[in-house]
Amino acid sequence: MYSSRSTEPLDNGLMPKKSKRTQSHKRWRRWVNKLWSIFWRASLLFILVIFLFRFIPLPTTAFMLQSDYPVKQEWISIDKLPNHVALAMVASEDQRFPEHYGVDFAAIRKALDQYFDGEGLRGASTITQQTAKNIFLWPGQSFLRKSLEAGLALGLEALWGKKRILEVYLNIAEFGKGIYGIEAASQHYFGRSAERLTKDQAARLAVLLPSPRTRDPVNLTRYLRKRAVWVELQMRQLGSHYLATILQH
């Protein structure tokens, strides 16, 4: 007869113990896996939300939520606006808008050269970057915010396309103290819908950026009047069909 013997190893003190280093490594891997799981789920949710807002008006933005003033905003479809309204903003803010993919690297290099020359960090933001900043980020200038802004801009270009970006920009850009969007601005300053804005009025609203809280399109300074005339000149040089391929999509 065979005697039954236990197959369990005997712990006689001679068995090797798991090192603290191995246990620590496993804990570290568990944390990494957990963080990665949270990250990709949050990223997927973020992408789905952005994709959803390709089709419906945004209810608010980070800049509106941070506003020190009561928010006035009324959404208007870009298809209801005269083409010269969008053209005025592009002529003033980002003439390479139809050409770049959300980030103008040539403008960034120029801004960095100015920064390293001691002129401060400024400029170089495309309309796509400004849209991303207004929706998701905060005011101010820093490399962190600029980096996030650039990354979000590339995402918007991929998920929304040019026409939607321009439409959202026109509806969320700040044109005064608590005044967001071209429709609210047109009603506030000119007493008419943005559907009826003239080229001169569109240019006057365009020059409010990037300091809308200290400027008034009805009472522009001498410098800003010249700037508005320059914007209209740029609009004529770009041509009425400059944004046609974007706006007709």
ChimeraX attribute file (.defattr): number of C-alpha atoms within 10 A of each C-alpha:
attribute: neighborCount
match mode: 1-to-1
recipient: residues
	/A:1	3
	/A:2	4
	/A:3	5
	/A:4	6
	/A:5	6
	/A:6	7
	/A:7	6
	/A:8	6
	/A:9	7
	/A:10	9
	/A:11	8
	/A:12	6
	/A:13	7
	/A:14	7
	/A:15	9
	/A:16	7
	/A:17	7
	/A:18	8
	/A:19	9
	/A:20	9
	/A:21	9
	/A:22	10
	/A:23	11
	/A:24	11
	/A:25	12
	/A:26	12
	/A:27	12
	/A:28	12
	/A:29	12
	/A:30	12
	/A:31	12
	/A:32	12
	/A:33	12
	/A:34	11
	/A:35	12
	/A:36	12
	/A:37	12
	/A:38	12
	/A:39	12
	/A:40	11
	/A:41	12
	/A:42	12
	/A:43	12
	/A:44	12
	/A:45	12
	/A:46	12
	/A:47	14
	/A:48	13
	/A:49	11
	/A:50	16
	/A:51	15
	/A:52	14
	/A:53	15
	/A:54	17
	/A:55	10
	/A:56	8
	/A:57	15
	/A:58	15
	/A:59	9
	/A:60	14
	/A:61	18
	/A:62	15
	/A:63	20
	/A:64	22
	/A:65	12
	/A:66	11
	/A:67	13
	/A:68	10
	/A:69	12
	/A:70	11
	/A:71	16
	/A:72	17
	/A:73	21
	/A:74	15
	/A:75	18
	/A:76	20
	/A:77	14
	/A:78	19
	/A:79	12
	/A:80	10
	/A:81	18
	/A:82	16
	/A:83	18
	/A:84	24
	/A:85	24
	/A:86	21
	/A:87	29
	/A:88	28
	/A:89	24
	/A:90	24
	/A:91	23
	/A:92	21
	/A:93	21
	/A:94	18
	/A:95	19
	/A:96	15
	/A:97	19
	/A:98	15
	/A:99	10
	/A:100	15
	/A:101	19
	/A:102	29
	/A:103	24
	/A:104	19
	/A:105	14
	/A:106	9
	/A:107	14
	/A:108	16
	/A:109	12
	/A:110	13
	/A:111	19
	/A:112	17
	/A:113	14
	/A:114	15
	/A:115	13
	/A:116	10
	/A:117	9
	/A:118	9
	/A:119	11
	/A:120	13
	/A:121	16
	/A:122	16
	/A:123	15
	/A:124	20
	/A:125	23
	/A:126	26
	/A:127	25
	/A:128	30
	/A:129	26
	/A:130	20
	/A:131	26
	/A:132	26
	/A:133	23
	/A:134	21
	/A:135	21
	/A:136	13
	/A:137	19
	/A:138	13
	/A:139	11
	/A:140	8
	/A:141	12
	/A:142	10
	/A:143	9
	/A:144	8
	/A:145	15
	/A:146	19
	/A:147	11
	/A:148	15
	/A:149	26
	/A:150	21
	/A:151	15
	/A:152	22
	/A:153	25
	/A:154	16
	/A:155	18
	/A:156	24
	/A:157	19
	/A:158	13
	/A:159	18
	/A:160	18
	/A:161	17
	/A:162	24
	/A:163	19
	/A:164	21
	/A:165	23
	/A:166	21
	/A:167	22
	/A:168	24
	/A:169	24
	/A:170	23
	/A:171	24
	/A:172	26
	/A:173	25
	/A:174	27
	/A:175	28
	/A:176	25
	/A:177	16
	/A:178	20
	/A:179	25
	/A:180	24
	/A:181	24
	/A:182	31
	/A:183	24
	/A:184	27
	/A:185	26
	/A:186	21
	/A:187	14
	/A:188	15
	/A:189	15
	/A:190	15
	/A:191	10
	/A:192	14
	/A:193	16
	/A:194	22
	/A:195	18
	/A:196	15
	/A:197	21
	/A:198	13
	/A:199	18
	/A:200	16
	/A:201	20
	/A:202	25
	/A:203	29
	/A:204	26
	/A:205	27
	/A:206	26
	/A:207	27
	/A:208	21
	/A:209	18
	/A:210	14
	/A:211	11
	/A:212	19
	/A:213	14
	/A:214	11
	/A:215	20
	/A:216	17
	/A:217	23
	/A:218	11
	/A:219	10
	/A:220	16
	/A:221	12
	/A:222	9
	/A:223	8
	/A:224	17
	/A:225	16
	/A:226	13
	/A:227	18
	/A:228	25
	/A:229	15
	/A:230	16
	/A:231	26
	/A:232	23
	/A:233	15
	/A:234	17
	/A:235	22
	/A:236	15
	/A:237	11
	/A:238	15
	/A:239	13
	/A:240	12
	/A:241	12
	/A:242	18
	/A:243	19
	/A:244	12
	/A:245	11
	/A:246	14
	/A:247	17
	/A:248	8
	/A:249	9
